[in-house]
Amino acid sequence: MPDQIHISDLLLRTIIGINEEERNKRQDVLINLTLQVDLRAAGRSDEISDAVNYRTITKEIIDLVENSQFQLVEKMADEVAKICLKDDRVQQTTIRIEKPGALRFARSVGVTVERTRDDFSGV
């Protein structure tokens, strides 16, 4: 299994949904992501220059989600994946986004997507 960086339970608020009542106020979204990265160089050197800066990635995700509007969780997941793949060292990313309380009787509804840079070539 490749090395991985995990960012868990990033709770943000955004306008998301297709129904008018969903688009009238910000809703919580819960984001979990995994970055597949070769961590050996950073592990050997203990230098930040050899590591993927997950703080920078997280800040970009926060900025995107909190300052954008989406109709579909799927679109948000693709946009988050694009941010994660900006760093050439990230080989693949898995994004899970949940909308807590979106369905009655369910804690949340969500999607999980796996993306590589090839998924966005020519887009």
PyMOL CGO cylinders between C-alpha atoms (Angstrom):
from pymol import cmd
from pymol.cgo import CYLINDER

trace = [
    CYLINDER, 0.00, 0.00, 0.00, 1.37, 3.44, -0.87, 0.3, 1, 1, 1, 1, 1, 1,
    CYLINDER, 1.37, 3.44, -0.87, 2.06, 5.98, 1.84, 0.3, 1, 1, 1, 1, 1, 1,
    CYLINDER, 2.06, 5.98, 1.84, -0.91, 8.14, 2.75, 0.3, 1, 1, 1, 1, 1, 1,
    CYLINDER, -0.91, 8.14, 2.75, -1.72, 11.46, 4.34, 0.3, 1, 1, 1, 1, 1, 1,
    CYLINDER, -1.72, 11.46, 4.34, -5.17, 11.68, 5.95, 0.3, 1, 1, 1, 1, 1, 1,
    CYLINDER, -5.17, 11.68, 5.95, -7.20, 14.80, 6.71, 0.3, 1, 1, 1, 1, 1, 1,
    CYLINDER, -7.20, 14.80, 6.71, -10.21, 13.82, 8.78, 0.3, 1, 1, 1, 1, 1, 1,
    CYLINDER, -10.21, 13.82, 8.78, -13.49, 15.45, 9.73, 0.3, 1, 1, 1, 1, 1, 1,
    CYLINDER, -13.49, 15.45, 9.73, -12.98, 18.86, 8.16, 0.3, 1, 1, 1, 1, 1, 1,
    CYLINDER, -12.98, 18.86, 8.16, -16.30, 20.51, 9.01, 0.3, 1, 1, 1, 1, 1, 1,
    CYLINDER, -16.30, 20.51, 9.01, -17.19, 23.42, 6.73, 0.3, 1, 1, 1, 1, 1, 1,
    CYLINDER, -17.19, 23.42, 6.73, -20.28, 25.41, 5.77, 0.3, 1, 1, 1, 1, 1, 1,
    CYLINDER, -20.28, 25.41, 5.77, -21.40, 26.17, 2.24, 0.3, 1, 1, 1, 1, 1, 1,
    CYLINDER, -21.40, 26.17, 2.24, -24.38, 26.63, -0.03, 0.3, 1, 1, 1, 1, 1, 1,
    CYLINDER, -24.38, 26.63, -0.03, -25.09, 23.22, -1.54, 0.3, 1, 1, 1, 1, 1, 1,
    CYLINDER, -25.09, 23.22, -1.54, -28.13, 21.54, -2.99, 0.3, 1, 1, 1, 1, 1, 1,
    CYLINDER, -28.13, 21.54, -2.99, -30.64, 21.70, -5.79, 0.3, 1, 1, 1, 1, 1, 1,
    CYLINDER, -30.64, 21.70, -5.79, -33.75, 22.64, -3.82, 0.3, 1, 1, 1, 1, 1, 1,
    CYLINDER, -33.75, 22.64, -3.82, -34.58, 26.25, -3.05, 0.3, 1, 1, 1, 1, 1, 1,
    CYLINDER, -34.58, 26.25, -3.05, -34.69, 25.63, 0.71, 0.3, 1, 1, 1, 1, 1, 1,
    CYLINDER, -34.69, 25.63, 0.71, -31.18, 24.10, 0.55, 0.3, 1, 1, 1, 1, 1, 1,
    CYLINDER, -31.18, 24.10, 0.55, -29.83, 27.15, -1.25, 0.3, 1, 1, 1, 1, 1, 1,
    CYLINDER, -29.83, 27.15, -1.25, -31.23, 29.70, 1.21, 0.3, 1, 1, 1, 1, 1, 1,
    CYLINDER, -31.23, 29.70, 1.21, -28.69, 29.01, 3.95, 0.3, 1, 1, 1, 1, 1, 1,
    CYLINDER, -28.69, 29.01, 3.95, -25.29, 27.50, 4.49, 0.3, 1, 1, 1, 1, 1, 1,
    CYLINDER, -25.29, 27.50, 4.49, -25.19, 23.83, 5.36, 0.3, 1, 1, 1, 1, 1, 1,
    CYLINDER, -25.19, 23.83, 5.36, -22.55, 21.74, 7.09, 0.3, 1, 1, 1, 1, 1, 1,
    CYLINDER, -22.55, 21.74, 7.09, -20.41, 19.46, 4.97, 0.3, 1, 1, 1, 1, 1, 1,
    CYLINDER, -20.41, 19.46, 4.97, -17.93, 16.99, 6.43, 0.3, 1, 1, 1, 1, 1, 1,
    CYLINDER, -17.93, 16.99, 6.43, -14.84, 16.29, 4.33, 0.3, 1, 1, 1, 1, 1, 1,
    CYLINDER, -14.84, 16.29, 4.33, -12.39, 13.43, 4.74, 0.3, 1, 1, 1, 1, 1, 1,
    CYLINDER, -12.39, 13.43, 4.74, -9.55, 12.91, 2.32, 0.3, 1, 1, 1, 1, 1, 1,
    CYLINDER, -9.55, 12.91, 2.32, -6.60, 10.69, 1.69, 0.3, 1, 1, 1, 1, 1, 1,
    CYLINDER, -6.60, 10.69, 1.69, -3.56, 11.69, -0.34, 0.3, 1, 1, 1, 1, 1, 1,
    CYLINDER, -3.56, 11.69, -0.34, -1.39, 8.92, -1.74, 0.3, 1, 1, 1, 1, 1, 1,
    CYLINDER, -1.39, 8.92, -1.74, 2.14, 10.24, -1.57, 0.3, 1, 1, 1, 1, 1, 1,
    CYLINDER, 2.14, 10.24, -1.57, 5.61, 8.72, -1.38, 0.3, 1, 1, 1, 1, 1, 1,
    CYLINDER, 5.61, 8.72, -1.38, 6.67, 9.88, 2.10, 0.3, 1, 1, 1, 1, 1, 1,
    CYLINDER, 6.67, 9.88, 2.10, 10.12, 8.27, 2.14, 0.3, 1, 1, 1, 1, 1, 1,
    CYLINDER, 10.12, 8.27, 2.14, 12.10, 11.44, 1.30, 0.3, 1, 1, 1, 1, 1, 1,
    CYLINDER, 12.10, 11.44, 1.30, 10.38, 13.42, 4.07, 0.3, 1, 1, 1, 1, 1, 1,
    CYLINDER, 10.38, 13.42, 4.07, 10.78, 10.52, 6.48, 0.3, 1, 1, 1, 1, 1, 1,
    CYLINDER, 10.78, 10.52, 6.48, 14.52, 10.35, 5.83, 0.3, 1, 1, 1, 1, 1, 1,
    CYLINDER, 14.52, 10.35, 5.83, 15.29, 14.08, 5.75, 0.3, 1, 1, 1, 1, 1, 1,
    CYLINDER, 15.29, 14.08, 5.75, 12.84, 15.51, 8.32, 0.3, 1, 1, 1, 1, 1, 1,
    CYLINDER, 12.84, 15.51, 8.32, 12.65, 18.58, 6.04, 0.3, 1, 1, 1, 1, 1, 1,
    CYLINDER, 12.65, 18.58, 6.04, 9.35, 20.29, 5.17, 0.3, 1, 1, 1, 1, 1, 1,
    CYLINDER, 9.35, 20.29, 5.17, 10.63, 20.87, 1.63, 0.3, 1, 1, 1, 1, 1, 1,
    CYLINDER, 10.63, 20.87, 1.63, 10.47, 17.09, 1.10, 0.3, 1, 1, 1, 1, 1, 1,
    CYLINDER, 10.47, 17.09, 1.10, 6.89, 16.86, 2.40, 0.3, 1, 1, 1, 1, 1, 1,
    CYLINDER, 6.89, 16.86, 2.40, 3.48, 17.64, 0.98, 0.3, 1, 1, 1, 1, 1, 1,
    CYLINDER, 3.48, 17.64, 0.98, 2.21, 20.66, 2.89, 0.3, 1, 1, 1, 1, 1, 1,
    CYLINDER, 2.21, 20.66, 2.89, -1.22, 19.48, 4.00, 0.3, 1, 1, 1, 1, 1, 1,
    CYLINDER, -1.22, 19.48, 4.00, -1.86, 22.77, 5.78, 0.3, 1, 1, 1, 1, 1, 1,
    CYLINDER, -1.86, 22.77, 5.78, -1.71, 24.61, 2.44, 0.3, 1, 1, 1, 1, 1, 1,
    CYLINDER, -1.71, 24.61, 2.44, -4.02, 22.04, 0.84, 0.3, 1, 1, 1, 1, 1, 1,
    CYLINDER, -4.02, 22.04, 0.84, -6.48, 22.35, 3.73, 0.3, 1, 1, 1, 1, 1, 1,
    CYLINDER, -6.48, 22.35, 3.73, -6.51, 26.15, 3.51, 0.3, 1, 1, 1, 1, 1, 1,
    CYLINDER, -6.51, 26.15, 3.51, -7.27, 25.97, -0.23, 0.3, 1, 1, 1, 1, 1, 1,
    CYLINDER, -7.27, 25.97, -0.23, -10.11, 23.52, 0.39, 0.3, 1, 1, 1, 1, 1, 1,
    CYLINDER, -10.11, 23.52, 0.39, -11.59, 25.75, 3.10, 0.3, 1, 1, 1, 1, 1, 1,
    CYLINDER, -11.59, 25.75, 3.10, -11.40, 28.77, 0.79, 0.3, 1, 1, 1, 1, 1, 1,
    CYLINDER, -11.40, 28.77, 0.79, -13.03, 26.87, -2.09, 0.3, 1, 1, 1, 1, 1, 1,
    CYLINDER, -13.03, 26.87, -2.09, -15.87, 25.34, -0.08, 0.3, 1, 1, 1, 1, 1, 1,
    CYLINDER, -15.87, 25.34, -0.08, -16.75, 28.34, 2.06, 0.3, 1, 1, 1, 1, 1, 1,
    CYLINDER, -16.75, 28.34, 2.06, -16.62, 30.82, -0.84, 0.3, 1, 1, 1, 1, 1, 1,
    CYLINDER, -16.62, 30.82, -0.84, -18.39, 28.77, -3.51, 0.3, 1, 1, 1, 1, 1, 1,
    CYLINDER, -18.39, 28.77, -3.51, -21.83, 27.36, -4.15, 0.3, 1, 1, 1, 1, 1, 1,
    CYLINDER, -21.83, 27.36, -4.15, -22.54, 23.88, -5.46, 0.3, 1, 1, 1, 1, 1, 1,
    CYLINDER, -22.54, 23.88, -5.46, -25.63, 22.06, -6.58, 0.3, 1, 1, 1, 1, 1, 1,
    CYLINDER, -25.63, 22.06, -6.58, -24.10, 18.59, -6.23, 0.3, 1, 1, 1, 1, 1, 1,
    CYLINDER, -24.10, 18.59, -6.23, -21.79, 17.00, -3.69, 0.3, 1, 1, 1, 1, 1, 1,
    CYLINDER, -21.79, 17.00, -3.69, -20.18, 15.21, -6.65, 0.3, 1, 1, 1, 1, 1, 1,
    CYLINDER, -20.18, 15.21, -6.65, -19.05, 18.54, -8.14, 0.3, 1, 1, 1, 1, 1, 1,
    CYLINDER, -19.05, 18.54, -8.14, -17.64, 19.68, -4.81, 0.3, 1, 1, 1, 1, 1, 1,
    CYLINDER, -17.64, 19.68, -4.81, -15.72, 16.41, -4.51, 0.3, 1, 1, 1, 1, 1, 1,
    CYLINDER, -15.72, 16.41, -4.51, -14.17, 16.86, -7.96, 0.3, 1, 1, 1, 1, 1, 1,
    CYLINDER, -14.17, 16.86, -7.96, -13.12, 20.44, -7.15, 0.3, 1, 1, 1, 1, 1, 1,
    CYLINDER, -13.12, 20.44, -7.15, -11.55, 19.33, -3.85, 0.3, 1, 1, 1, 1, 1, 1,
    CYLINDER, -11.55, 19.33, -3.85, -9.72, 16.54, -5.71, 0.3, 1, 1, 1, 1, 1, 1,
    CYLINDER, -9.72, 16.54, -5.71, -8.25, 19.08, -8.15, 0.3, 1, 1, 1, 1, 1, 1,
    CYLINDER, -8.25, 19.08, -8.15, -6.80, 21.04, -5.23, 0.3, 1, 1, 1, 1, 1, 1,
    CYLINDER, -6.80, 21.04, -5.23, -5.28, 17.89, -3.73, 0.3, 1, 1, 1, 1, 1, 1,
    CYLINDER, -5.28, 17.89, -3.73, -3.64, 16.94, -7.03, 0.3, 1, 1, 1, 1, 1, 1,
    CYLINDER, -3.64, 16.94, -7.03, -1.98, 20.34, -7.62, 0.3, 1, 1, 1, 1, 1, 1,
    CYLINDER, -1.98, 20.34, -7.62, 1.13, 19.06, -5.85, 0.3, 1, 1, 1, 1, 1, 1,
    CYLINDER, 1.13, 19.06, -5.85, 2.86, 16.72, -8.31, 0.3, 1, 1, 1, 1, 1, 1,
    CYLINDER, 2.86, 16.72, -8.31, 3.90, 14.43, -5.46, 0.3, 1, 1, 1, 1, 1, 1,
    CYLINDER, 3.90, 14.43, -5.46, 0.27, 13.49, -4.79, 0.3, 1, 1, 1, 1, 1, 1,
    CYLINDER, 0.27, 13.49, -4.79, -0.32, 10.44, -6.97, 0.3, 1, 1, 1, 1, 1, 1,
    CYLINDER, -0.32, 10.44, -6.97, -3.98, 9.86, -6.14, 0.3, 1, 1, 1, 1, 1, 1,
    CYLINDER, -3.98, 9.86, -6.14, -6.60, 11.22, -3.79, 0.3, 1, 1, 1, 1, 1, 1,
    CYLINDER, -6.60, 11.22, -3.79, -9.73, 9.81, -2.22, 0.3, 1, 1, 1, 1, 1, 1,
    CYLINDER, -9.73, 9.81, -2.22, -12.34, 12.35, -1.17, 0.3, 1, 1, 1, 1, 1, 1,
    CYLINDER, -12.34, 12.35, -1.17, -15.38, 11.62, 0.99, 0.3, 1, 1, 1, 1, 1, 1,
    CYLINDER, -15.38, 11.62, 0.99, -17.92, 14.40, 1.47, 0.3, 1, 1, 1, 1, 1, 1,
    CYLINDER, -17.92, 14.40, 1.47, -21.01, 14.04, 3.65, 0.3, 1, 1, 1, 1, 1, 1,
    CYLINDER, -21.01, 14.04, 3.65, -24.05, 16.26, 4.15, 0.3, 1, 1, 1, 1, 1, 1,
    CYLINDER, -24.05, 16.26, 4.15, -25.20, 15.64, 7.74, 0.3, 1, 1, 1, 1, 1, 1,
    CYLINDER, -25.20, 15.64, 7.74, -28.97, 15.60, 8.10, 0.3, 1, 1, 1, 1, 1, 1,
    CYLINDER, -28.97, 15.60, 8.10, -29.66, 15.63, 4.35, 0.3, 1, 1, 1, 1, 1, 1,
    CYLINDER, -29.66, 15.63, 4.35, -32.06, 12.71, 4.67, 0.3, 1, 1, 1, 1, 1, 1,
    CYLINDER, -32.06, 12.71, 4.67, -34.56, 12.12, 7.41, 0.3, 1, 1, 1, 1, 1, 1,
    CYLINDER, -34.56, 12.12, 7.41, -33.62, 9.07, 9.49, 0.3, 1, 1, 1, 1, 1, 1,
    CYLINDER, -33.62, 9.07, 9.49, -30.02, 9.10, 8.20, 0.3, 1, 1, 1, 1, 1, 1,
    CYLINDER, -30.02, 9.10, 8.20, -27.06, 10.66, 9.99, 0.3, 1, 1, 1, 1, 1, 1,
    CYLINDER, -27.06, 10.66, 9.99, -25.68, 11.84, 6.65, 0.3, 1, 1, 1, 1, 1, 1,
    CYLINDER, -25.68, 11.84, 6.65, -25.55, 11.29, 2.91, 0.3, 1, 1, 1, 1, 1, 1,
    CYLINDER, -25.55, 11.29, 2.91, -22.27, 11.39, 1.06, 0.3, 1, 1, 1, 1, 1, 1,
    CYLINDER, -22.27, 11.39, 1.06, -20.08, 10.45, -1.85, 0.3, 1, 1, 1, 1, 1, 1,
    CYLINDER, -20.08, 10.45, -1.85, -16.60, 9.03, -2.13, 0.3, 1, 1, 1, 1, 1, 1,
    CYLINDER, -16.60, 9.03, -2.13, -14.49, 9.67, -5.23, 0.3, 1, 1, 1, 1, 1, 1,
    CYLINDER, -14.49, 9.67, -5.23, -10.99, 8.54, -6.18, 0.3, 1, 1, 1, 1, 1, 1,
    CYLINDER, -10.99, 8.54, -6.18, -9.09, 10.71, -8.62, 0.3, 1, 1, 1, 1, 1, 1,
    CYLINDER, -9.09, 10.71, -8.62, -5.68, 10.92, -10.27, 0.3, 1, 1, 1, 1, 1, 1,
    CYLINDER, -5.68, 10.92, -10.27, -4.24, 13.75, -12.33, 0.3, 1, 1, 1, 1, 1, 1,
    CYLINDER, -4.24, 13.75, -12.33, -5.21, 11.82, -15.48, 0.3, 1, 1, 1, 1, 1, 1,
    CYLINDER, -5.21, 11.82, -15.48, -8.87, 12.25, -14.56, 0.3, 1, 1, 1, 1, 1, 1,
    CYLINDER, -8.87, 12.25, -14.56, -8.51, 16.00, -15.18, 0.3, 1, 1, 1, 1, 1, 1,
    CYLINDER, -8.51, 16.00, -15.18, -6.25, 16.05, -18.22, 0.3, 1, 1, 1, 1, 1, 1,
    CYLINDER, -6.25, 16.05, -18.22, -7.87, 17.86, -21.11, 0.3, 1, 1, 1, 1, 1, 1,
    CYLINDER, -7.87, 17.86, -21.11, -10.55, 19.35, -18.85, 0.3, 1, 1, 1, 1, 1, 1,
]
cmd.load_cgo(trace, "trace")
